[in-house]
Amino acid sequence: MPKYVIERTIPNAGNFSAEELQAIARKSCRVLDTLGPSIQWVQSFVTQDKIYCTYIAPNAEIIREHARLGGFPAETVVEVRAIFDPTTAR
């Protein structure tokens, strides 16, 4: 199944407390439960004004639906074409 990276612009996201991030995660999981097992949230990375998320899903449309239902921004949704890391050099 394809993997996607989602870019979400959220001003001051880097200043969110652990409780605020927990609330966002809970809301995301509730929406995922309604969408069914075909979409999976893998992880998210928080920077100062953006959150980058990785998802496994059959298509970008279901990720956009997750964003719409959750009230999350999703300016960019792109499919991952390859993954590599330092072990690729060996």
SENUFI-273339 format. One record per residue: residue number from 1; x, y, z of N, C-alpha, C in turn. Coordinates in steps of 0.2 Angstrom, whole numbers, plus 5000, padded with zeros to 4 digits. Last residue first. Layout:
BEGIN
+-----+------+------+------+-------+-------+-------+------+------+------+
|   k | n.c1 | n.c2 | n.c3 | ca.c1 | ca.c2 | ca.c3 | c.c1 | c.c2 | c.c3 |
+-----+------+------+------+-------+-------+-------+------+------+------+
| NUM |    X |    Y |    Z |     X |     Y |     Z |    X |    Y |    Z |
...
+-----+------+------+------+-------+-------+-------+------+------+------+
// end
This chain:
BEGIN
+-----+------+------+------+-------+-------+-------+------+------+------+
|   k | n.c1 | n.c2 | n.c3 | ca.c1 | ca.c2 | ca.c3 | c.c1 | c.c2 | c.c3 |
+-----+------+------+------+-------+-------+-------+------+------+------+
|  90 | 5128 | 5006 | 5009 |  5133 |  5000 |  5010 | 5131 | 4995 | 5004 |
|  89 | 5119 | 5016 | 5007 |  5126 |  5017 |  5004 | 5130 | 5011 | 5005 |
|  88 | 5108 | 5012 | 5014 |  5108 |  5012 |  5007 | 5115 | 5012 | 5004 |
|  87 | 5111 | 5016 | 5027 |  5112 |  5009 |  5025 | 5112 | 5008 | 5018 |
|  86 | 5106 | 5029 | 5028 |  5113 |  5028 |  5027 | 5115 | 5020 | 5025 |
|  85 | 5091 | 5027 | 5017 |  5094 |  5029 |  5023 | 5102 | 5028 | 5023 |
|  84 | 5076 | 5029 | 5008 |  5083 |  5027 |  5009 | 5086 | 5030 | 5015 |
|  83 | 5062 | 5026 | 4999 |  5064 |  5027 |  5005 | 5071 | 5025 | 5005 |
|  82 | 5051 | 5032 | 4986 |  5057 |  5028 |  4988 | 5059 | 5030 | 4995 |
|  81 | 5039 | 5039 | 4984 |  5041 |  5035 |  4979 | 5047 | 5030 | 4981 |
|  80 | 5025 | 5044 | 4993 |  5032 |  5043 |  4994 | 5034 | 5038 | 4988 |
|  79 | 5014 | 5056 | 4987 |  5016 |  5049 |  4988 | 5023 | 5048 | 4988 |
|  78 | 5008 | 5070 | 4997 |  5012 |  5068 |  4991 | 5014 | 5060 | 4993 |
|  77 | 4999 | 5084 | 5000 |  4999 |  5077 |  5001 | 5003 | 5074 | 4995 |
|  76 | 4998 | 5100 | 5007 |  5002 |  5095 |  5003 | 5001 | 5088 | 5005 |
|  75 | 4989 | 5105 | 5017 |  4991 |  5108 |  5011 | 4994 | 5104 | 5005 |
|  74 | 4979 | 5101 | 5027 |  4983 |  5097 |  5023 | 4985 | 5100 | 5016 |
|  73 | 4973 | 5105 | 5043 |  4975 |  5107 |  5037 | 4979 | 5102 | 5033 |
|  72 | 4959 | 5096 | 5051 |  4966 |  5097 |  5050 | 4968 | 5100 | 5043 |
|  71 | 4946 | 5092 | 5053 |  4948 |  5099 |  5054 | 4955 | 5101 | 5054 |
|  70 | 4943 | 5079 | 5052 |  4946 |  5081 |  5058 | 4948 | 5088 | 5059 |
|  69 | 4938 | 5079 | 5039 |  4934 |  5077 |  5045 | 4937 | 5079 | 5051 |
|  68 | 4949 | 5083 | 5031 |  4943 |  5087 |  5031 | 4938 | 5085 | 5038 |
|  67 | 4958 | 5073 | 5034 |  4960 |  5080 |  5036 | 4953 | 5084 | 5036 |
|  66 | 4952 | 5062 | 5029 |  4954 |  5062 |  5036 | 4955 | 5069 | 5038 |
|  65 | 4951 | 5067 | 5015 |  4945 |  5066 |  5019 | 4946 | 5066 | 5027 |
|  64 | 4965 | 5066 | 5012 |  4961 |  5072 |  5012 | 4955 | 5072 | 5016 |
|  63 | 4966 | 5052 | 5013 |  4970 |  5056 |  5018 | 4967 | 5063 | 5018 |
|  62 | 4958 | 5048 | 5003 |  4956 |  5046 |  5009 | 4960 | 5050 | 5015 |
|  61 | 4966 | 5053 | 4992 |  4959 |  5056 |  4993 | 4957 | 5054 | 5000 |
|  60 | 4977 | 5046 | 4990 |  4978 |  5053 |  4993 | 4971 | 5056 | 4995 |
|  59 | 4975 | 5029 | 4994 |  4975 |  5035 |  4989 | 4976 | 5041 | 4993 |
|  58 | 4977 | 5019 | 5004 |  4976 |  5017 |  4997 | 4977 | 5023 | 4992 |
|  57 | 4990 | 5023 | 5015 |  4983 |  5023 |  5013 | 4983 | 5021 | 5006 |
|  56 | 5000 | 5028 | 5028 |  4999 |  5022 |  5024 | 4992 | 5022 | 5022 |
|  55 | 5008 | 5043 | 5032 |  5002 |  5039 |  5032 | 5003 | 5033 | 5027 |
|  54 | 5016 | 5055 | 5041 |  5017 |  5050 |  5036 | 5011 | 5045 | 5038 |
|  53 | 5017 | 5073 | 5043 |  5014 |  5067 |  5045 | 5016 | 5061 | 5039 |
|  52 | 5023 | 5088 | 5049 |  5024 |  5083 |  5044 | 5021 | 5076 | 5046 |
|  51 | 5018 | 5103 | 5054 |  5018 |  5096 |  5056 | 5018 | 5092 | 5050 |
|  50 | 5025 | 5120 | 5056 |  5022 |  5114 |  5052 | 5022 | 5108 | 5056 |
|  49 | 5032 | 5129 | 5064 |  5025 |  5131 |  5061 | 5022 | 5126 | 5056 |
|  48 | 5043 | 5121 | 5070 |  5040 |  5127 |  5073 | 5033 | 5129 | 5070 |
|  47 | 5038 | 5104 | 5068 |  5043 |  5109 |  5068 | 5040 | 5116 | 5070 |
|  46 | 5035 | 5087 | 5071 |  5033 |  5094 |  5073 | 5039 | 5099 | 5072 |
|  45 | 5030 | 5073 | 5063 |  5036 |  5077 |  5065 | 5033 | 5084 | 5066 |
|  44 | 5021 | 5058 | 5065 |  5021 |  5065 |  5064 | 5028 | 5068 | 5067 |
|  43 | 5017 | 5041 | 5059 |  5020 |  5046 |  5064 | 5020 | 5053 | 5061 |
|  42 | 5006 | 5034 | 5053 |  5012 |  5031 |  5055 | 5016 | 5035 | 5060 |
|  41 | 4989 | 5030 | 5051 |  4994 |  5035 |  5053 | 5000 | 5032 | 5056 |
|  40 | 4981 | 5022 | 5038 |  4985 |  5021 |  5045 | 4990 | 5027 | 5045 |
|  39 | 4967 | 5015 | 5031 |  4971 |  5021 |  5032 | 4975 | 5020 | 5038 |
|  38 | 4959 | 5005 | 5031 |  4963 |  5005 |  5025 | 4968 | 5011 | 5025 |
|  37 | 4950 | 5003 | 5042 |  4957 |  5000 |  5042 | 4961 | 5002 | 5036 |
|  36 | 4940 | 5018 | 5044 |  4941 |  5011 |  5043 | 4949 | 5009 | 5043 |
|  35 | 4935 | 5030 | 5047 |  4937 |  5029 |  5040 | 4938 | 5022 | 5039 |
|  34 | 4933 | 5030 | 5061 |  4927 |  5031 |  5057 | 4929 | 5029 | 5049 |
|  33 | 4947 | 5029 | 5065 |  4942 |  5024 |  5067 | 4936 | 5024 | 5063 |
|  32 | 4951 | 5042 | 5061 |  4954 |  5036 |  5058 | 4949 | 5030 | 5059 |
|  31 | 4945 | 5050 | 5070 |  4943 |  5050 |  5063 | 4945 | 5044 | 5060 |
|  30 | 4951 | 5046 | 5082 |  4944 |  5045 |  5081 | 4942 | 5045 | 5074 |
|  29 | 4965 | 5050 | 5079 |  4963 |  5043 |  5079 | 4955 | 5041 | 5079 |
|  28 | 4963 | 5064 | 5079 |  4965 |  5060 |  5073 | 4963 | 5053 | 5073 |
|  27 | 4960 | 5066 | 5092 |  4955 |  5067 |  5087 | 4957 | 5064 | 5081 |
|  26 | 4972 | 5061 | 5098 |  4966 |  5058 |  5100 | 4960 | 5059 | 5095 |
|  25 | 4981 | 5070 | 5093 |  4982 |  5063 |  5092 | 4975 | 5060 | 5093 |
|  24 | 4977 | 5082 | 5099 |  4977 |  5082 |  5092 | 4977 | 5074 | 5090 |
|  23 | 4979 | 5079 | 5112 |  4972 |  5080 |  5110 | 4972 | 5080 | 5103 |
|  22 | 4993 | 5078 | 5112 |  4989 |  5072 |  5114 | 4982 | 5073 | 5112 |
|  21 | 4997 | 5091 | 5110 |  4998 |  5086 |  5105 | 4994 | 5079 | 5106 |
|  20 | 4992 | 5096 | 5122 |  4989 |  5099 |  5116 | 4990 | 5093 | 5110 |
|  19 | 5000 | 5090 | 5131 |  4993 |  5089 |  5131 | 4990 | 5091 | 5125 |
|  18 | 5013 | 5095 | 5128 |  5012 |  5087 |  5127 | 5004 | 5086 | 5127 |
|  17 | 5010 | 5110 | 5119 |  5012 |  5106 |  5125 | 5010 | 5099 | 5123 |
|  16 | 5017 | 5119 | 5105 |  5012 |  5115 |  5108 | 5014 | 5111 | 5114 |
|  15 | 5027 | 5125 | 5098 |  5026 |  5127 |  5105 | 5020 | 5123 | 5109 |
|  14 | 5027 | 5121 | 5085 |  5032 |  5119 |  5089 | 5032 | 5121 | 5097 |
|  13 | 5016 | 5127 | 5080 |  5015 |  5120 |  5082 | 5021 | 5118 | 5086 |
|  12 | 5015 | 5141 | 5076 |  5017 |  5139 |  5083 | 5016 | 5132 | 5085 |
|  11 | 5003 | 5137 | 5063 |  5007 |  5142 |  5067 | 5008 | 5140 | 5074 |
|  10 | 5003 | 5124 | 5053 |  5000 |  5126 |  5060 | 5004 | 5130 | 5063 |
|   9 | 5002 | 5116 | 5039 |  5004 |  5122 |  5041 | 5000 | 5124 | 5047 |
|   8 | 5007 | 5100 | 5035 |  5001 |  5104 |  5038 | 5004 | 5110 | 5041 |
|   7 | 5010 | 5088 | 5023 |  5012 |  5094 |  5026 | 5006 | 5098 | 5028 |
|   6 | 5012 | 5071 | 5022 |  5007 |  5076 |  5022 | 5010 | 5082 | 5026 |
|   5 | 5017 | 5058 | 5013 |  5019 |  5063 |  5017 | 5014 | 5069 | 5017 |
|   4 | 5012 | 5040 | 5011 |  5011 |  5047 |  5009 | 5014 | 5052 | 5015 |
|   3 | 5013 | 5024 | 5003 |  5015 |  5029 |  5009 | 5014 | 5036 | 5007 |
|   2 | 5003 | 5011 | 4996 |  5007 |  5018 |  4996 | 5008 | 5021 | 5003 |
|   1 | 5004 | 4994 | 5000 |  5000 |  5000 |  5000 | 5005 | 5006 | 5000 |
+-----+------+------+------+-------+-------+-------+------+------+------+
// end
